[in-house]
C-alpha cells in the first residue's frame, strides 16, 4: 500500500456530488449535516468556507458554535504550529504538562471569583461526557439519586445525557435510559407553557418549581441536582428569564440541590459574556464546558465547586482527557476573548442583526419572534394563516423553516434549525464576524426568505 498523502489541491472532476456519494458509502446513516448542507469543504478562513467546486459560503453554523474565532484564526494556527515543533507530547492521559498548567490557570480565571472556589475536571473530549461526569458527581456528593431537567434542553447523546435531554426523537425505541429523571417546564419566550406568556408566565413556573421542592408530599425524594442551559440552543435559542433563573438558584441553594449549568454552546463569548449565567449574577455548582473551549479542537471540562469534589481517584476517567493541542488552541482563544472590548463587539453585532431581523417582521409575518443573546440568535418561523393559541402563538412551520434553510444554502449562507418542530432558524456565526459580513448575512437571508415563501406558496 502506498503512503497516505493529504490532497493539497482538489481535482476539478471531484465535485460536491462525488464526495457526498463516497461519504454515503463510507459512513453510517447517522450522519445528519450533509443531508441539509450538501457540500464538501475544501478550505475555510474566518467566517467563510469554500467547497470543492469553488463556491464560497458565509458560515453561520461555525461547528455548532465551536469556532468562536472562526476558521483557521491566525493566533490559533500560530499556537498549534509552535506546539508541533516544540517536542511537547500530544497525549498524556491526565498527566500534567506546562501547556496544561497554563491552560488551567487561564481557564479558572474566567470562572466566578476568578475561579478561587472551583477546580477543573478534564473529561473525554465531548460535552456529553462532561455532562455524564456532572450527573454522577452530583449523586455522589449529595448522596441523592434523582435529577431534575427542563423541557427543551439538550445535553448530549450518551445514555445519561440523553436521559436529561428534552428532545424525544433520539429516545425513540431506546429503553432503560438513566432512571430518576424528572422534567419541569422551561420558560419559553414565544410558546409559554402556562399559556400566559411574559414575565407573569415565567413567575408562575418559578413558583411551581419552588412549591414542588417544598411540598412534603411531592411524591419523590429531593433531587441531587438540576441541569439546565441558560440559553437553550437546540431547543430553539430560548433564553431563560433572568428573574426565573435567579429564583431557581435560590431554591436549589436553600435545599442543597446542586445546580449544573450546561454552557457547552452558550459559553465563551457566544452571548456577549464569557458565560451566559453571568448576566443573572449566579454561581453554578458545576459548569459544563466544551465546543469553543478548545479553539476548534475536541476538549470538554467540568468546573466544580471545590466543596462538591467528592470523586475518588479514577472514578470517572477516559483515555483522551489530555488533548494538549486543544489546550494550546484554547489558551489562544481565551487570550483573544479576554481582549478589551471584544465582548462589546459581540453584543453590538448581535444587537444589529437582531434589530434588522425584527424590522423584517413587519414585512414577513411568518417571522414570529427574533430572540437570543449576543451572537446566538433564533428566528421563530410560523404559519400565521392558522389560528393562534391562548397566548397568541402561531403554529410552528417546520416545512417553511426547512425551505428557508435550503434557500439560504443556495444563496451561500450556512445555518441550522432547532426548536420543537425544527421551525427555528438559528444563527451562530463566529464571534469575529465584521459589520460588512453581518450586512451580507442579512442580504442573503432576506433573499432566501423571499424565495422560500414563493416556493411554499407554489406548493
ROLOTI-857522 format. One record per atom (N, C-alpha, C, O): residue in one letter; x, y, z. Coordinates in steps of 0.2 Angstrom, whole numbers, plus 5000, padded with zeros to 4 digits. Layout:
# ROLOTI-857522
AXYZ...
***
This chain:
# ROLOTI-857522
X500449945000X500050005000X500450065000X500950075004X500350114996X500750174995X500550225001X500050215004X501050265003X500950305009X500350355008X500250375002X500050365013X499450415013X499650485013X500150505017X499450525008X499650595007X498950635007X498450615005X499050695010X498550745010X498450775003X498950795000X497850785001X497750814994X497850894995X497450924999X498350924992X498450994993X497951034988X497751094989X497751004982X497351034978X496750984976X496850924977X496251014974X495650974973X495550964966X495551014962X495450904963X495350894956X494750914954X494250904957X494750954948X494050984946X493550934945X492950944945X493750874943X493150824942X492850794948X492350764948X493250804954X492950784960X492550844963X492750884967X491850844962X491450894964X491050874971X491250824973X490650914973X490250904979X489950834979X489950794983X489550824973X489250764972X489650704973X489450654976X490250704970X490750654971X490950634978X490850574980X491050684982X491250674989X490650654993X490750614998X490050684992X489450664996X489250594994X489050554999X489350574988X489250504986X489650454990X489450404992X490350474990X490850424993X490650425001X490750375004X490450485004X490350485011X489750445012X489750405017X489250435008X488650395009X488850325009X488550275012X489450305005X489650235005X490050225011X490050165014X490450265014X490950255019X490650265026X490750225030X490150305027X489850325033X489150295035X488750275030X488950295041X488350265043X487750315042X487950375040X487150295042X486550335041X486550385046X486150435045X486950385052X486850435057X487050505055X486850555059X487450505050X487650575048X487050625046X486550595044X487150685048X486550725048X486650795044X486250805039X487150825045X487350895042X487350885035X487050935031X487650835032X487750835024X487050825021X486950845015X486550805025X485850795022X485550865021X485150875016X485750915025X485450985025X485951035021X485751085018X486551015022X487051065019X487551025014X488051005016X487351005008X487650955004X488250985000X488251004995X488850995004X489451015001X490050975004X489950945009X490550985001X491250955003X491651015004X491851054999X491951035010X492351095011X493051085009X493351035011X493351125005X494051125003X494451165007X495051145009X494251225009X494651275013X494151315017X493551325015X494451355022X494051395026X494451445029X495051435031X494251505030X494551565034X494051605037X493651635033X494151625043X493751675046X492951645046X492851595049X492551685043X491851675043X491651635036X491051615035X492151625032X492051595025X492251525025X492851515027X491851485021X492151425019X492051415011X491551445008X492451375008X492451365001X492351294999X492751255002X491951274995X491851204994X492251184988X492651224985X492251114986X492751094982X492651114975X493051104970X492051144974X491851174967X492051254967X491951284962X492351274972X492551344972X492051394975X492151454975X491451374977X490951414979X491051434986X491251394990X490951504988X491051524995X490451534998X489851554996X490451525005X489851525009X490051565015X490551555018X489551605018X489651635024X489351585030X488851555029X489851565034X489651515039X489351535045X489751565050X488751535046X488351555052X488151495056X487751495060X488551435055X488451375059X489151375064X489051355070X489651385061X490351385064X490451325069X490551335075X490351265066X490451205070X489951205076X490151185082X489351225075X488851225080X489051265086X488951245092X489351325084X489651365090X490351355092X490551385097X490651305089X491351285092X491851335090X492351345094X491751365084X492351405081X492151475083X491951515079X492351495089X492151565092X492551615088X492351665086X493151595086X493651645082X493651625075X494051655071X493151585072X493151575065X493651515063X493951485067X493651505057X494051455054X494851485054X494951535051X495251445056X495951455055X496251525057X496551555053X495951545063X496251605066X496951605066X497251555069X497251665065X497951665064X498351655071X498851615071X498051675077X498351665083X498251595085X498751565088X497751555083X497751485085X498151445080X498551405083X498251465074X498751425069X499451435072X499851395072X499651495074X500251515077X500451465083X500951445084X499951465088X499951425094X500051345092X500451315095X499651325087X499751255085X500451245082X500751185083X500651285077X501251275074X501851275079X502351235079X501851325084X502351325089X502351265093X502851235095X501751235095X501751175099X502051115095X502351075098X501851105088X502051055084X502851045084X503050995083X503151105084X503851105083X504251105090X504851105090X503851105095X504151115102X504451045105X504851055109X504150995103X504350925106X503950905111X504050855114X503450945113X503050935119X502550875117X502350865111X502350835121X501950775120X501150795118X500950845120X500950765113X500250775111X499750735116X499150755116X499950685119X499450645123X499850625129X500350605130X499450635135X499750625141X499250595146X499350605152X498650575144X498150545149X497950605153X497850665151X498050605160X497950665164X498550685167X498550725173X499150665165X499750695167X499850765165X499550785160X500150805169X500150875168X500750895163X501250855163X500750955160X501250975156X501251055157X500751085160X501751085155X501751165155X501151195152X500851245154X500951165146X500351195142X499751185146X499351225147X499651125149X499051105153X499051155159X498551175161X499651165162X499651205168X499451285166X499051315170X499751305161X499551375159X498751375157X498451425159X498551325153X497851325151X497351325157X496851365158X497551285162X497151285168X497051345172X496551365174X497651385172X497651445176X497251495172X496851535175X497351505166X496951545162X496151535162X495751575163X496051465161X495351455161X494951465168X494451495168X495351445173X495051455180X494951535181X494451555185X495351575179X495251645180X494651675176X494451725178X494351635172X493751655169X493051645173X492551665171X493151595178X492551575182X492451625187X492851665189X491851625190X491651665196X492251675201X492551625203X492351735203X492851745209X493551725207X493851705211X493651735200X494251715197X494451645198X495051625198X493951605199X494051535200X494251505206X494451445207X494351555211X494551535218X494251475221X494451435225X493551475220X493151415223X493051355219X492651315221X493351355213X493251305208X493851265207X494451285208X493751195205X494351155202X494051135195X493451135194X494551105191X494351085185X494451005184X494850975187X493950975180X493950905179X494050895171X493550915168X494550875169X494650865162X494350795160X494550745162X493850805155X493450745153X493650715146X494050745143X493350665144X493450645137X493150695133X492750735135X493450705127X493350765123X492650775120X492650785114X492150775124X491450785121X491050815127X491150795133X490650865125X490250895131X489850845134X489650855140X489650795130X489150745133X489550705139X489250695144X490150695138X490550665144X490550705150X490550685156X490650775149X490650815155X490050815158X489950825164X489450815154X488850805157X488750745161X488550745167X488950685159X488950625162X489350635169X489150605174X489950665169X490350675175X489950715180X489950695186X489650765178X489250815182X488650775185X488550785191X488350735182X487750695184X487950645190X487650645195X488550615188X488750565193X489050595199X488850575205X489450645198X489750685204X489150715209X489250705215X488650735206X488150765210X487750715214X487650725220X487750655212X487450605216X487850575221X487650565227X488550575219X489050555224X489050615230X489050595236X489150675228X489250725233X488650735237X488650755243X488050725235X487450745239X487150675242X486650685246X487350625240X487050555242X486350555240X485950515244X486150585235X485450585232X485450545225X485950535222X484850535223X484850485217X484550515211X484550485205X484150575211X483750595206X484050665203X484350695206X483850675197X484050735193X483350775191X482950735188X483350835191X482850875188X483150905182X483650945182X482850905176X483050935170X482450975167X481850975171X482451015162X481951055159X481751045152X482251025148X481151055150X480951045143X481351085139X481451145140X481451055133X481851095128X482551095128X482951115124X482851065134X483551065135X483851015131X483650965129X484551025129X484950975125X485550975129X485951025130X485750905131X486350895135X486850845132X487350825135X486650815126X487050765123X486750705122X486150695123X487150655118X486850595116X487050525119X486850475118X487450535125X487650475128X487050455133X486550495134X487050405136X486550375140X486250425145X485650435145X486650445150X486450495155X486250565152X485750585154X486650585148X486550655145X485850655141X485550705141X485750595137X485150595133X484550585138X483950615136X484650555143X484050555148X483850615151X483250625152X484250665151X484150735154X483950785148X483950845149X483950755142X483850795136X483050795134X482750745135X482850855132X482050865131X481850835125X481250805125X482250835120X482050805113X481950735113X482350695115X481350715112X481050645112X481350605106X481350545106X481450635100X481650605094X482250555095X482150495093X482850575098X483350525099X483250475104X483550425104X482750475108X482550425113X482050375110X481950325114X481850385104X481350335101X481650265101X482250265098X481350215103X481550145103X482150135108X482350075108X482350175112X482850165117X482450155123X482050195125X482650105127X482350095133X482950095139X483550085137X482750095145X483250095151X483750145151X484350135152X483550205148X483950265149X484050275157X483650245161X484450325159X484650335166X483950355169X483650395168X483850315175X483150325178X483250385183X483750415184X482650405186X482650455191X482750525188X482950575192X482450535182X482550605179X481750635179X481350595176X481750695181X481050725181X481150795177X481550825179X480650805173X480650865169X480150915171X479650905173X480450975171X479951035173X479951085167X480451085163X479351115166X479351165160X479851225161X479951255166X480151235155X480651295155X480251345152X479951345147X480351405154X480051465151X480251475144X480751455142X479751495140X479851495133X479651565131X479151595132X480051605127X479951675125X479451685120X479151735120X479251625117X478651635112X478051585114X477451605114X478251525116X477751475117X477751455125X477951405127X477451505129X477451495136X477051435138X476451425136X477351395142X477051335145X476451345149X475951305149X476351405152X475751415156X475251445151X474651445154X475351465145X474851495141X474751565142X474251595139X475151595147X475051665149X475551715145X475351765143X476251685145X476751725142X477051785147X476751795152X477551815144X477851865148X478151845154X478251795156X478351905158X478651895165X478151855170X478351815174X477451865169X477051835173X477051755172X477051715177X477051735166X477151665165X477751635168X477751575171X478351665167X478951645170X478951645178X479151595181X478551695181X478551695188X478151635190X478251605196X477551615187X477151555189X477651495188X477551455193X478051485183X478451425183X478951425188X479051375191X479251485190X479651485196X479351465202X479651425206X478751495203X478351475209X478151405210X478251365215X477951375204X477851305204X478451255206X478351205209X479051275203X479651245205X479751245212X479851195215X479651305215X479851315222X479251275226X479451235231X478651275225X478151235228X478251165228X478151125233X478451145222X478651065222X479151045226X479150995230X479751085226X480351065230X480151065238X480351025242X479751115240X479551125247X478951085249X478751085255X478651055244X478051015246X478250945249X478650905246X478050935256X478250875259X477950805256X478150755258X477450825252X477050765249X477150765241X476750755237X477750785239X477950795232X477950725228X478050725222X478050675232X478050605229X478750575227X478750525224X479250615229X479950595226X480450625231X480250685234X480950595232X481450625237X481750695233X481650705227X482150735237X482450795234X482950765229X483350715230X483050805224X483550785219X484250805221X484350845225X484650765218X485450785219X485550845215X485950885218X485250855209X485450915205X484950935200X484450895199X484950995198X484551015192X485151025187X485651045188X484951025180X485351035175X484951075170X484451065168X485251135167X484951175163X485451215158X486051225160X485151235153X485551285149X485251355150X484651365150X485651405151X485451475152X485151505145X484551535146X485351485140X485051495133X485051425130X485551405128X484451405129X484351335126X484551345118X484251385115X485051305116X485251305109X484851265104X484451295100X484951205105X484551155100X483851165102X483451155097X483651185107X482951205109X482651265106X482051285107X483051295102X482751355098X482951425100X482651475100X483551425103X483851485105X483351525110X483151575109X483251485115X482751515120X483051535127X483251485131X483151595128X483451615134X483051615140X482451625140X483351595146X482951595152X482951665155X483351705155X482351685157X482251755160X482651755166X482751705170X482951815167X483451825172X483151815179X483451775183X482551835180X482251835187X482051755188X482051735194X481851725183X481751645184X482351615186X482351565190X482851625183X483551595184X483751605191X483951565195X483651665193X483851685200X483451655205X483751635210X482851645204X482351615208X482551535209X482551515214X482651505203X482851435203X483551425207X483551375211X483951465206X484651465210X484551475218X484851435222X484051515220X483951525227X483651465230X483851445235X483151435226X482851375229X483351315229X483351285234X483751305224X484251255225X484651265230X484851215234X484951325232X485351335237X485051325244X485351295248X484451335245X484051335251X483951255253X483951245258X483951215247X483851145249X484351095247X484251035246X484951125246X485551085245X485551045238X485850985238X485251075233X485151045227X485751075222X485751135222X486151035219X486651065215X486451095209X485951065206X486651145206X486451175200X487051165195X487651185196X486851125190X487351115184X487151155179X486551145176X487551195176X487451245171X487851215165X488451215165X487451205159X487751175153X487951235149X487451265146X488551255148X488751315144X489151285138X489551325135X489051225136X489351195130X489351245124X489851255121X488751265123X488651305117X488551385118X488851425114X488351405124X488251475126X488851505129X488951565130X489351465131X489951485134X490451525130X490451515123X490951555133X491551585129X491351635124X491551635118X490951685126X490851745122X490251745118X490051795115X489951685117X489351675112X488851725114X488551755109X488651735120X488151785122X488351855123X487951895126X488951865122X489251935124X489551935131X489751995133X489551885134X489951875141X490351805140X490151765136X490751805145X491151745145X490751685146X490751635142X490251685150X489751635151X489051665152X488951725154X488551635149X487851655149X487551665156X487151715157X487751625161X487451635168X487751695171X487351715176X488251735169X488451795172X487951845172X487951885177X487551855167X487051905167X486551905173X486351955175X486451845176X486051835181X486351845188X486051845193X487051845188X487451855194X487451795199X487451805205X487351735196X487351675200X487951635199X488351655194X488151595204X488651545203X488451475203X488251455208X488551445197X488351375197X488751335202X489351355203X488551275204X488951225207X489451185203X489951165204X489151175197X489551145191X489451175185X488851195183X489951185181X489951215174X490151175169X490751155169X489751155164X489951105159X490251145153X489851195150X490851135151X491151175146X491451125140X491751075142X491351155134X491651115128X491651165122X491651225123X491551135116X491551175110X492051225110X492651205108X491951285110X492351345109X493051335114X493551375112X492951305119X493451305124X494151275121X494651295124X494151235116X494751205113X494951235107X495351215103X494751295105X494951335099X494751295093X495151305088X494251255093X494051215087X494251145088X494051105083X494651125092X494951055093X494551025099X494251065104X494450955099X494050925104X494350935112X494850915113X493850955116X494050965123X493450975127X492951015125X493350945133X492750955137X493050955144X493450915146X492751005148X492951015155X492351035159X491951065157X492451005165X491951015171X492251065176X492751045179X491951125177X492151165183X491751145189X491051145188X492051135194X491751105200X491851145206X492451165208X491351175210X491451205216X491851155221X491651095221X492351175223X492851135227X492451095233X492651035234X491951125236X491651085241X491251025239X491050985243X491151015232X490750965230X491250915226X490950865222X491850925226X492350875223X492450815227X492950805230X491950775226X491950715230X492150645227X492050595229X492550655221X492750605217X493350565221X493750595225X493350495220X493950465221X494350455215X494150465210X495050455216X495450455210X495250395205X495150335207X495150415199X495050375193X494250355193X494150305189X493850385197X493150365197X492750385191X492250355189X493050435187X492750455180X493350465176X493650525177X493550425172X494150435168X494050425161X493550405159X494550435157X494550425149X495150435146X495650475149X495350395141X496050405138X496150475136X496750495136X495650505132X495850565129X495650625134X495250675131X495950625140X495750685144X496350735143X496250795146X496850725140X497350775139X497550795132X498150785130X497050825129X497150845122X497650915122X497350965123X498250905122X498750955123X498651005117X498751065118X498550985111X498451035105X497851075107X497851135105X497351045109X496751085111X496851135116X496551195116X497251115121X497451165126X497851225124X497751285126X498251215119X498651265116X498251315112X498251375113X497751285108X497251325105X496851365109X496651415108X496651325115X496251355120X496551415123X496151465124X497151415125X497551475128X497451535123X497251585125X497551525116X497551575112X496851605111X496751665111X496351555111X495651585111X495451625117X495151675116X495651605123X495451645129X495851705129X495551755131X496451705126X496851775126X496451825122X496451885123X496151795116X495851845111X495151865115X495051925115X494851815118X494151835121X494251885127X493851925128X494851885130X494951925136X495251995133X495352035138X495352005127X495552075125X495052125126X494452115126X495252185128X494752245129X494252255124X494452255118X493652255125X493052275121X492852215116X492452225112X493152155117X492952105112X492252085113X491852085108X492052085119X491352065120X490852125118X490352105116X491152185119X490752235117X490552235109X489952245107X491052205106X490952195098X490452145097X490052155093X490452095101X489952035100X489252065101X488852045098X489152105107X488552125109X488252175103X487752175101X488752215101X488552265095X488352235089X487752245086X488652185087X488552145081X487852105082X487452105077X487752075088X487152045089X486552085089X486052075087X486652145092X486052195093X485852215086X485352225084X486452225081X486252255075X485852205071X485352215068X486152135071X485752085067X485052075070X484652065066X485052075076X484352065079X483852115077X483252105076X484052185078X483652235076X483452235069X482852255067X483952225064X483752215057X483252165056X482852175052X483352105059X482952055058X482252065061X481752045058X482152105066X481552125069X481152175064X480552175063X481552215060X481252255055X480952215049X480452235047X481252155048X480952115043X480252085045X479852075041X480152085051X479552055054X478852095051X478352065050X478952155050X478352195048X478252185041X477652195038X478652155037X478552135030X478452055029X478152035024X478652025034X478651945034X478351925040X478651905045X477651915041X477351895047X477551825049X477351805055X477851785045X478051715046X478651715051X478751665054X478951775052X479451785057X479151805063X479051865065X478951755068X478551775073X478951805079X478651855082X479551785080X479951815085X480751805084X480951755081X481051865085X481851865085X482051865092X481851915096X482451815094X482751815101X483451795101X483751765097X483651795107X484351775109X484751825113X484451875115X485351805113X485851855116X486551855113X486751795110X486851915112X487451915108X487351885101X486951905098X487851845099X487851815093X487551745093X487851695090X487051735097X486651675097X485951695096X485551715101X485751685090X485051715088X484651665085X484851625081X483951665087X483451625084X482951665081X482751715083X482651635076X482151665072X481551615072X481551565068X481051625075X480451585076X480051585069X479751645068X479951535066X479551535059X478951495060X478851445063X478351535059X477651505060X477251515054X477451545049X476651475054X476151485049X475651535052X475151515056X475651595050X475251645053X474551645050X474051675052X474451605045X473751595042X473351545047X472751545046X473651515051X473251465056X473051505062X473351555064X472551475066X472351515072X472951505077X473351465077X472951555081X473451565087X473251525093X472651515093X473651515098X473451485104X473251535109X473251595107X473151515115X472851565120X473351625122X473151675124X474051605121X474551665122X474651705116X475151745116X474351685110X474451725104X475051695100X475151725095X475251635101X475751605097X475451565092X474951525092X475751565086X475551535080X475951465079X476451455082X475651425075X475951355074X476551365071X476651395066X477051325074X477751325071X477751295064X477351245063X478051325059X478151305052X478751275051X479251305048X478851205052X479551175051X479651165044X480251165042X479151155040X479251155032X479551215029X479951215025X479251275031X479551335029X480251345031X480651375027X480351335038X481051345040X481551305036X482051325035X481351235035X481751195031X481951225024X482451225021X481351255021X481451285014X481951345015X482351355010X481851385020X482251445021X482951425022X483451455019X483151375025X483751345026X484051325019X484651335018X483651285015X483851265009X484051325004X484551325001X483651375004X483751435000X484351475003X484651504998X484451475009X485051505012X485651475009X486151505007X485651405009X486251375007X486351384999X486951394997X485851394995X485851414988X486151484988X486551494983X486051524992X486251594992X486951604995X487251654995X487251544997X487951545000X487951565008X488351595010X487451545011X487351555018X487251495022X486651465021X487651475026X487651415030X487351425037X487651465041X486751395039X486451405045X486051345047X485951295043X485851335053X485551275056X484851295059X484651355060X484451245060X483751245063X483751215069X484251175071X483251235073X483151205080X482451215082X482051225078X482351205088X481651215091X481251155091X481451105089X480551165093X480151105094X480051065088X480051005088X479951095082X479751055076X480251075071X480151075065X480851095073X481351125068X481151185065X481351195059X480751225068X480451285065X480851345067X480651405066X481451345070X481851405072X482451405068X482851355069X482551455065X483151465061X483751495066X483551545070X484251465066X484751485071X485451515068X485651485063X485651575071X486251605068X486751595074X486651625079X487351565072X487951555077X488551575073X488951535072X488651635071X489251655067X489851655071X489751665077X490451655069X491051665073X490951735076X490751785073X491251735082X491251805085X491651855082X491551915084X492051845078X492451895074X492151915068X492451955064X491551905067X491151925061X491152005061X491052035066X491252035055X491352105054X490652135053X490152095051X490552205053X489952235051X489752225044X489152205042X490252225039X490152215032X489852145031X489452125027X490152095035X489952025034X489252015037X488851975035X489052055043X488352055045X487852075040X487352045039X488052125037X487652155031X487552105026X486952095023X488052065024X487952015019X487551955021X487151935017X487651945028X487151885031X486451905030X486051875028X486251975032X485651995031X485351995024X484751975023X485752015019X485552025012X485451955010X484851935006X485851905011X485751835009X485151805012X484751765009X485051815019X484451785022X483851815019X483351775018X483851885018X483251915015X483051885009X482451865007X483551875004X483451844998X483151774998X482751754994X483451735003X483251665004X482551665006X482151615004X482351705011X481751705014X481151725008X480651685008X481351765004X480851784999X480751724994X480151704992X481251694992X481251634988X480851574991X480451544988X481051564998X480651515001X479951525002X479551475001X479751585003X479051595003X478651584997X478151554996X479051604991X478751594985X478651514983X478151494980X479151484985X479151404984X478651374988X478251334985X478551394994X478051364998X477351384996X476851334996X477251444993X476551464991X476451424984X475851414983X476951414980X476851374974X476551304976X476151274973X476851274981X476651204983X475951204986X475751154988
***
